[in-house]
Amino acid sequence: MASSKILRLLVTAYILFLLIIAWIVSWILQVLFMVVTYPFISRCKQQDCCGFIFRCASFLCIDFLNPLWRSHILKPFPRVKGKKVLIMINHLSAADPFLMIRVLFPLDATWIAKNGLFRVPFGGWCMANADDLRVHFVNKRAGFETVKGTVGVMMEEARLKLRRGRPIALFPEGMRNLEPEGGLQPFRLGFFKLAVEEGAMIVPVAISGTQDCWPLFSPLMDQATAYFSCGDAVDASKFKTAEELRDHVWQAITDLRDSHPDRRGKVKQQ
């Protein structure tokens, strides 16, 4: 049940304050790190470390110091054999990437986000320093339509990251679920093709409850409880087609999510 508007305003102000602090501190630490280590380590290693700095600061401020968003990890992240790892998560809220840090920690990953987020002061700059991957959408009205020629470039960048052992975290639905109380949206095929081509491992992760932390289309946040479950790693090399792999992962995330305490009654009603 949603809180009163006044309480939600207070929750939003507190979390935004933490968010701004995390982003500014992250950016300063990233810049200092890049300056000090410039002569000694590769650019790729710098970017990976910048990602870890950003995610650690975000975790400390937005998760550890934030008692208003309560996270319960029902099934922890598994140990994964092999260096090519894709982490696939259903998407309910703008709060998802922040709360997922706890689930993955101490593992860090390259995240995929829409290009507009990289222009956000400090936070977007931190993502750019970490070399997170950008999806270039044409505009909001065009939905999934992307700028011509940009997807192939992004996929090749993702391929190179996988080959050097950098995990990639993404939301295969492509956007937040417009009906968060219902089932998952269809998964986009692109990264499943990449997984099959590269023989990558996919870790399915199910989220529920985050739609109450930061409701869709609302500028106001709220206090809420979220649940997370990580499934066993799926070996993409054992699937003949990307479509088979996509359907398998979709069902795995669906089953994990439907086992959550906040979903049991809703599953029976569907």
C-alpha positions in Angstrom: 0.0 0.0 0.0 1.4 3.4 -1.0 2.2 5.9 1.7 0.8 9.4 2.0 2.1 12.0 -0.4 3.8 13.9 2.3 5.7 10.8 3.5 6.6 10.0 -0.1 8.0 13.5 -0.6 10.2 13.0 2.5 11.3 9.6 1.3 12.1 11.0 -2.2 14.1 14.0 -0.7 16.2 11.7 1.5 17.0 9.2 -1.2 17.8 11.9 -3.8 20.1 13.5 -1.2 21.9 10.2 -0.8 22.0 9.8 -4.6 23.6 13.1 -5.2 26.2 12.5 -2.6 27.0 9.1 -4.0 27.4 10.4 -7.6 29.5 13.4 -6.7 31.8 11.4 -4.4 32.0 8.6 -7.1 33.0 11.1 -9.8 35.7 12.7 -7.7 37.2 9.4 -6.7 37.0 8.2 -10.3 38.9 11.2 -11.6 41.5 11.0 -8.9 42.0 7.3 -9.6 42.4 7.8 -13.4 44.9 10.6 -12.9 47.0 8.6 -10.4 46.9 5.3 -12.3 47.2 6.7 -15.8 50.9 5.7 -16.3 50.5 2.2 -14.7 47.4 0.4 -15.9 45.4 -0.1 -19.1 42.4 2.0 -20.0 40.1 -1.1 -19.8 41.3 -1.8 -16.3 40.8 1.9 -15.3 37.2 1.7 -16.6 36.5 -1.5 -14.7 37.8 0.0 -11.5 35.8 3.2 -12.1 32.7 1.0 -12.4 33.5 -0.7 -9.1 34.0 2.8 -7.5 30.6 4.0 -8.8 28.8 0.9 -7.7 30.4 0.8 -4.2 29.5 4.4 -3.5 26.0 3.9 -4.8 25.6 0.8 -2.6 26.8 2.6 0.5 24.6 5.6 0.1 21.5 4.3 -1.6 21.3 0.8 0.0 23.3 0.6 3.2 22.3 4.1 4.4 18.8 3.8 3.1 16.5 1.8 5.5 13.5 2.8 3.5 14.2 0.3 0.7 14.4 -3.1 2.3 16.1 -5.9 0.2 15.7 -9.6 0.7 18.0 -11.9 -1.3 16.2 -15.2 -1.3 18.7 -17.0 -3.6 22.2 -15.6 -3.7 24.3 -15.1 -6.9 25.9 -18.4 -7.9 29.5 -19.2 -8.6 29.9 -19.2 -12.3 32.4 -21.3 -14.3 33.8 -19.6 -17.3 34.7 -16.0 -17.9 31.9 -15.0 -20.3 29.0 -14.0 -18.1 25.7 -12.3 -18.9 23.4 -11.3 -16.0 19.8 -11.0 -17.1 17.2 -9.4 -14.9 13.5 -8.5 -15.2 12.8 -4.8 -15.0 10.2 -3.1 -12.8 11.6 0.2 -11.6 14.3 2.8 -11.9 15.3 1.5 -8.5 16.4 -1.8 -9.9 20.0 -1.0 -10.8 20.7 0.5 -7.4 19.2 -2.4 -5.5 20.9 -5.0 -7.7 24.3 -3.9 -6.5 23.7 -5.7 -3.2 22.8 -8.9 -5.1 25.9 -8.9 -7.2 28.4 -7.5 -4.6 31.4 -7.9 -4.6 31.0 -8.7 -8.3 30.8 -5.7 -10.6 29.5 -5.7 -14.1 29.1 -3.4 -17.1 25.6 -2.2 -17.3 23.5 -1.3 -20.4 21.5 1.9 -20.2 19.8 4.3 -22.6 22.1 7.0 -23.9 20.2 9.9 -22.2 21.3 8.7 -18.8 24.9 9.3 -19.6 24.2 13.0 -19.8 23.0 13.2 -16.2 25.5 15.3 -14.3 27.9 13.2 -12.1 25.9 10.0 -12.3 26.0 9.8 -16.1 29.6 10.9 -16.1 30.4 8.1 -13.7 28.7 5.6 -16.1 30.8 7.0 -19.0 34.0 6.7 -17.0 33.1 3.1 -16.3 32.4 2.5 -20.0 28.9 1.2 -19.5 27.2 0.4 -22.7 24.7 2.8 -24.4 21.5 2.1 -26.2 20.6 4.9 -28.5 16.8 5.2 -28.8 15.3 7.4 -31.4 12.8 9.0 -29.1 10.2 8.0 -26.4 7.3 7.8 -28.9 9.3 5.4 -31.1 9.5 2.8 -28.2 12.1 0.2 -29.0 13.3 1.9 -32.2 17.0 2.6 -32.0 19.3 4.9 -34.0 20.4 3.2 -37.1 23.8 1.6 -36.9 24.3 2.0 -33.1 23.1 -1.5 -32.0 25.7 -3.4 -34.0 28.5 -1.2 -32.5 27.2 -1.7 -29.0 27.0 -5.5 -29.5 30.6 -5.6 -30.7 31.7 -3.6 -27.7 29.8 -6.1 -25.5 31.5 -9.0 -27.3 34.9 -7.6 -26.5 34.0 -7.1 -22.9 32.8 -10.7 -22.6 36.0 -12.0 -24.2 38.2 -10.2 -21.7 36.1 -11.5 -18.8 34.0 -8.5 -18.0 30.4 -9.5 -16.8 27.5 -7.7 -18.5 24.2 -6.9 -16.7 21.1 -6.1 -18.6 17.3 -6.1 -18.7 16.3 -8.3 -21.6 12.7 -6.9 -21.6 14.3 -3.7 -22.8 12.2 -1.4 -20.7 10.4 -1.3 -17.4 7.3 -3.6 -17.2 4.2 -1.5 -17.8 2.2 -4.0 -15.8 4.5 -4.9 -12.9 1.9 -7.0 -11.1 1.5 -9.2 -14.2 3.9 -11.5 -16.1 7.2 -10.7 -17.7 7.3 -8.8 -21.0 8.8 -10.6 -24.1 12.6 -10.6 -24.1 14.6 -9.0 -26.9 16.7 -11.4 -28.8 20.0 -9.6 -29.4 22.0 -10.6 -26.3 20.8 -14.2 -26.6 22.3 -14.3 -30.1 25.5 -13.0 -28.6 25.4 -15.5 -25.8 25.0 -18.4 -28.2 27.8 -17.1 -30.5 30.2 -16.7 -27.6 29.2 -19.7 -25.6 28.5 -17.4 -22.6 26.9 -18.3 -19.3 23.7 -16.5 -18.4 22.6 -16.0 -14.8 18.9 -15.3 -14.5 17.8 -12.9 -11.8 14.2 -12.3 -10.7 13.1 -9.1 -9.0 9.8 -8.3 -7.3 8.6 -5.4 -5.2 10.9 -2.7 -6.6 7.9 -1.1 -8.4 6.8 0.1 -5.0 10.2 1.6 -4.2 10.0 3.9 -7.2 6.7 3.5 -9.1 6.6 3.7 -12.8 5.9 7.2 -14.2 6.1 8.8 -10.8 8.7 11.3 -9.6 8.0 10.2 -6.0 9.6 7.3 -4.3 8.2 5.3 -1.4 9.3 3.0 1.4 9.0 -0.7 0.3 10.4 -4.2 0.4 12.0 -5.9 -2.6 12.9 -9.5 -3.2 15.7 -11.0 -5.4 16.4 -14.5 -6.5 19.3 -15.7 -8.6 19.0 -18.9 -10.7 21.6 -21.4 -11.7 23.8 -20.3 -14.5 22.6 -21.3 -18.0 25.2 -22.5 -20.5 24.3 -20.9 -23.8 26.5 -23.3 -25.8 24.0 -26.1 -25.0 21.2 -24.4 -27.0 20.9 -24.7 -30.8 19.2 -21.3 -31.3 19.0 -18.0 -29.6 15.2 -18.3 -29.5 15.4 -21.5 -27.5 17.8 -19.9 -25.0 15.6 -16.8 -24.7 12.5 -18.9 -23.9 14.4 -20.9 -21.4 15.7 -17.9 -19.5 12.3 -16.2 -19.7 10.7 -19.2 -18.0 13.6 -19.4 -15.4 13.1 -15.8 -14.3 9.3 -16.2 -14.3 9.5 -19.3 -12.0 12.0 -17.6 -9.7 9.8 -14.5 -9.4 6.6 -16.4 -8.9 8.3 -18.1 -5.8 8.7 -14.8 -4.0 6.5 -14.2 -0.9 4.9 -11.1 -2.4 3.9 -12.9 -5.6 2.3 -16.1 -4.4 -1.2 -14.8 -4.0 -1.0 -12.9 -7.3 0.2 -16.0 -9.2 -3.0 -17.9 -8.2 -5.2 -15.0 -9.5 -3.6 -14.9 -12.9 
